[in-house]
Amino acid sequence: VYSKEELKYFDVMEIDPKDAGLDLVKKQYKKLAKKYHPDTNQGDKEMEEKFKQLSVAYNYLLNKFS
């Protein structure tokens, strides 16, 4: 059973919690980091914020599954 915060992180990373695991977390991060990275979306504050949220979610879930 996941906490409300963990479910939010899964949502940010576009992962279904029942499919979650270390490999999927890493794979999704790589995919979404390319999509939201500031260098790819120069000047887009919304994308920059999504990238920051993605980084927080990734670090949390990486620690959880490692």
N, C-alpha and C positions, 0 to 999 in steps of 0.2 A: 504494500500500500504506500502510495507516494503522498507527500505533503502538498499543500496548495502551491507553495513556492516551487517545488519540483515540477509540478504539472505546468506551471507557467513557463519554466525553462524548456520543457519538452515542446510546448506550443511555439516558443520563439525559434526553436531549432526544427520545427515542422516534423517532429517525431511522434509516432504513436507510442505511448508509454508501454504498451504490452509487447512492442517489438524492440524496446530499448536495450542497448548493450554497448560496450566500449567501441566495437568496430563501427557500428551504425553512428554513434556520436561523432567519431572521427571523420567518417565519410560525409556526413551531413555538414559538419563544420567546414570542411574543404569546399564543398559545393556552395554553401551560402556565403562563405567569406569572399569568394570570387564575385558573387552577385552584389554584395553590400559594401565591399571595400571602398574606402574614400578615394583611392586612386582611380577606381573604375567610375565613380560617380562624383566627380569633382564639383564641389559647391552645393551638393544636394544634402541639406541638413537632415532630412528624413532618413535617407540611406545611411548617413553617418550615425544617427541614433540607433538604427537597427543593427548596425555593425557593433556598436558598443554593447547593446543588449545581447547579441549573439556571443560576444566574447565572454561576458559574465556567465551566460548559460553554459557555454562550452566548458569553461574552467570548473564550474560547479559539478557538472555531470561527469567530466573527466575524473575528478577526484572521487566521485561517488562510485564509479564503475572500475576504478583502478585498484 
